Amino acid sequence: MKRKPITQESIPTPVNLSHIEDRYYLFGMLAAFANRMQAVGDSVFEEVTWKQWFALLGTIVLQPAPSVSQVAGLAGTSHQNMKQLLLRLQAAGLVQLEKDAADQRRTLVHLTPAAEAFDRKYRESSRLFMDSLFEGISDESLNTARQVLDRLNQNLSTVSQAMSLQKEDT
């Protein structure tokens, strides 16, 4: 995969949003930030897209040999979407998918030596990216942000369950 260059046109012009209530601001900024992070991320790696990298990262975090469903759960996507991402990573030689011998319904994800080489190739640039992204943010602020995001995640899960129950009742 070829890197997409970041151009001045791809960087949005700042808009004054100071008049927006904090909850709505944060809600909108989370969605916009995810989109911008993916756009920047797609320019980082030569071999994979940002979403494929996130699937690979999930696989690394959940080692040894997580299931497709476990990686999907960590990434917050469906089993079907994750399977497609992992199949592309398998085609690139970064992971190997195989049926679980103990439960043929499960597919396990194994890292390959190429994944380790990929990690080595990008380790330093990834560290520099993270250092730059979080520059000027204190450990206390990071901890508070983590707590807020964890709570938002819990609340979203509750809302999702309530909506599912509501659909079942209709």
C-alpha positions in Angstrom: 0.0 0.0 0.0 1.3 3.4 -0.9 1.3 6.2 1.7 -1.2 9.0 1.1 0.6 12.3 1.4 -0.8 14.8 4.0 -1.5 18.0 2.2 -2.5 21.5 3.5 -5.9 20.9 1.9 -6.5 17.8 4.0 -6.0 19.7 7.2 -9.3 21.3 8.3 -9.5 25.0 9.0 -10.2 25.6 12.7 -13.8 26.7 13.5 -14.8 28.6 16.7 -16.9 26.1 18.7 -16.6 27.8 22.1 -20.4 28.5 22.1 -21.3 24.8 22.0 -22.2 23.0 25.3 -19.3 20.8 26.5 -21.2 17.5 26.1 -22.1 18.2 22.5 -18.6 19.5 21.8 -16.9 16.4 23.1 -19.4 14.1 21.3 -18.7 15.8 18.0 -14.9 16.1 18.6 -14.6 12.4 19.3 -16.2 11.5 16.0 -14.2 14.2 14.1 -11.0 13.2 15.9 -11.5 9.5 14.9 -11.9 10.6 11.3 -8.8 12.8 11.3 -6.8 10.2 13.1 -7.7 7.6 10.4 -6.8 10.1 7.7 -3.4 10.8 9.2 -2.9 7.1 10.1 -3.5 6.0 6.5 -0.4 8.0 5.6 1.8 6.4 8.2 2.2 2.8 7.1 3.2 1.6 3.7 1.9 -2.0 4.1 -1.5 -1.5 5.8 -4.3 0.9 6.4 -5.0 2.5 9.7 -7.9 0.1 10.4 -5.8 -2.9 9.5 -3.0 -1.6 11.8 -5.6 -1.3 14.6 -6.7 -4.9 14.0 -3.0 -5.9 14.2 -2.5 -3.9 17.4 -5.5 -5.6 18.9 -4.1 -9.0 18.0 -0.7 -8.0 19.6 -2.4 -6.8 22.8 -4.5 -9.9 23.2 -1.7 -12.5 22.6 -1.4 -15.4 22.7 -3.7 -16.3 19.8 -6.9 -14.4 20.4 -10.1 -15.2 18.5 -11.4 -13.0 15.8 -14.3 -12.1 18.1 -11.9 -11.1 20.9 -10.1 -8.7 18.5 -13.4 -7.4 17.2 -14.6 -6.7 20.7 -11.4 -4.8 21.6 -11.6 -2.8 18.4 -15.3 -2.1 18.8 -16.4 -3.6 15.5 -18.3 -6.5 14.3 -16.9 -10.0 13.9 -17.6 -9.8 10.2 -15.7 -6.5 9.7 -12.8 -7.7 11.8 -12.6 -11.0 9.8 -12.3 -9.0 6.6 -9.5 -6.8 8.1 -7.7 -9.9 9.4 -8.0 -11.7 6.0 -6.3 -8.7 4.4 -3.5 -8.9 7.1 -3.2 -12.6 6.4 -2.8 -11.8 2.6 -0.1 -9.4 3.6 1.6 -12.1 5.6 1.2 -10.4 9.0 -1.2 -12.8 10.7 -2.3 -16.4 10.3 -5.9 -17.4 10.8 -6.7 -20.9 11.9 -9.6 -22.8 13.4 -9.4 -23.5 17.1 -8.7 -27.2 17.6 -10.8 -27.2 20.8 -13.8 -25.3 19.2 -14.1 -25.4 15.4 -16.5 -22.4 15.5 -13.7 -20.1 16.7 -11.0 -18.7 14.5 -7.7 -17.9 16.2 -5.3 -15.1 15.1 -1.6 -15.8 15.2 1.2 -13.3 14.6 3.7 -14.2 12.0 7.5 -13.3 11.9 6.5 -10.6 9.3 4.4 -9.0 12.0 7.4 -8.8 14.3 9.4 -7.2 11.5 6.6 -4.7 10.9 6.6 -3.8 14.6 10.4 -3.3 14.6 10.2 -1.2 11.5 7.6 1.2 13.0 8.5 1.0 16.7 10.5 4.3 16.9 8.2 6.3 14.6 5.2 5.1 16.6 6.8 6.2 19.8 7.6 9.6 18.3 4.0 9.9 17.0 2.6 9.1 20.5 5.0 11.5 22.2 4.0 14.3 19.7 0.3 13.5 20.0 0.2 13.7 23.8 2.7 16.5 24.2 1.8 19.0 26.9 -0.8 16.7 28.5 -0.1 15.9 32.1 -0.4 12.4 33.5 -3.3 13.7 35.7 -5.1 14.9 32.6 -4.5 11.6 30.8 -5.9 9.7 33.8 -9.0 11.9 33.9 -9.5 11.5 30.1 -9.2 7.7 30.5 -11.8 7.8 33.3 -14.2 9.9 31.1 -13.7 7.6 28.1 -14.2 4.5 30.2 -17.5 6.0 31.6 -18.6 7.0 28.1 -17.9 3.5 26.9 -20.0 2.0 29.8 -22.8 4.4 29.1 -22.8 3.7 25.4 -23.0 0.0 26.1 -26.0 0.6 28.4 -27.7 2.8 25.7 -27.0 0.1 23.1 -28.5 -2.6 25.2 -31.6 -0.5 26.0 -32.1 0.2 22.2 -31.8 -3.5 21.5 -34.4 -4.4 24.0 -36.6 -1.6 22.7 -36.4 -3.1 19.1 -37.2 -6.5 20.5 -40.4 -5.2 22.1 -41.7 -3.6 18.9 
